[in-house]
């Protein structure tokens, strides 16, 4: 029985946890929100709040020991964070429902995860731990050979305990692998790094709820990943357009992986590769997905409040009857990322115009005027996200991409970081703003010139001589943002 006198503890107070906070309230519980950041967005919305580092189990336990003397704690929950193992650790300590602590750790530590999956016959890429003993090219080559990695190398280096593609880098020789390992260790709480064989093919995200032997699938999305050697998810579209045969294979392998890890009570999220050699598990986590899938795109497409069902499990309620009576809608939902070249935001233009597009459901701006922005090397460095709904896959995608195209992040003129990005030494991973003839926001070169004139009030044909060459380079490297920054910095000086 729910009661406003009973609390559900929510780990994390960012916008990613908003659906969970709403679910807690909708189910009749009071919310206890915990985050290390006292100014995190949901802190002001919580019934009770505490400022505690979510990695600090002892401080969390000390706080809860005092809290439960005066309040009833019915469950502990998170979504879209790295801290599902903290949920299980605390749930075990206070006899609350959750995945076991050991299974949650296995679903957090990528090395332990892959080892268990491999032992249980689940398809995973070839992998090995990249220890600190492998610090020279010769040592690394020997270790890769012993682990049966094929040459020429094509691998992915990852921290074992991070999310959001932080520190995840593709590498094709031992020198690149060693450099990638240095970057990956920065994002690893344990300092551990793995290297695994790169698998070519589409990547899908899958969410599920687990109650004992029952595994209920709640959404399969196509992930749209760009900008190697990093893995930047520029959006996802749900439901997937893969064939029913492929989706059946994905679900089968995902369920095998869930059971291999011992996940038995709560949510599970999988990243799965579809290759010419079959379906492979990239990752399984003991939580619902972040990246707007579980909280926004899946509910928009299906009408199913999956976060509410997950909270039901967290407070010990069975969801079998709910699952038996689910009738999903048949809509499609697309999420697309807004990204920026490096600099400082001077203005955010045409946001309300984008909101007015039919089918646009949400626009989340993660950057504001005055913020420093970077070109993303992981999935937490984006400037915003757009969510759109339609009755078909292509329609949802086109609506989201149209809205992304309209929104314009104008950068501070004469900024040294922007200048260096456009005209300095080129990053090896990003030679051009254009992928398949379009820039980061989806503009063709012709559209860039048209929008440039609309935004600046000047024709791009005014530049002559060296200026036109610089202007064209700004476009090549920075797309529409580069073109407008060039005007804002150099004005109408034509030669």
ABEGO torsion letter per residue (X at the ends): XBBAABBBBBBEABAAAAAAAAAAAAAGBBBBBBBABAABAAAAABABBBBBBAABAAAAAAAAAAAAAABBBABBBBBGBAAAAAAAAAAAAAGBBBBBAAAAAAAABAAAAAAAAAAAGBBBBBBBBBBAABABAAAAAAAAAAAGBBOBBBBBBBBABBBGGBGBBBBABAAAAAAAAAAAAAABAAGBBBBBBBBBEBBBBBBBBBBEABBBBBEBBBBBBBGOABBBBAEBBOBBABBAAAAAAAAAAAAAAAAAAGBABEBBBBBBBBBAAEBBBABBBBBBBBGGAAAAAAAAAAGBBAAAAAAAAAAGBBAAAAAAABBBBBBBBBBBBBBBBBEBBABBBGAAAAAABBGBABBBBABBBGBBBBBBABAAABAEBBBBBBABAAAAAAAAAAAAAABBBBBBBGBAAAAAAAABBBBAABABABBGGBBAAGBBAAAAAAAAAAAAGBBAAABBEAAAAAAAAAAAAAEAAAAAAAAAAAEABAX
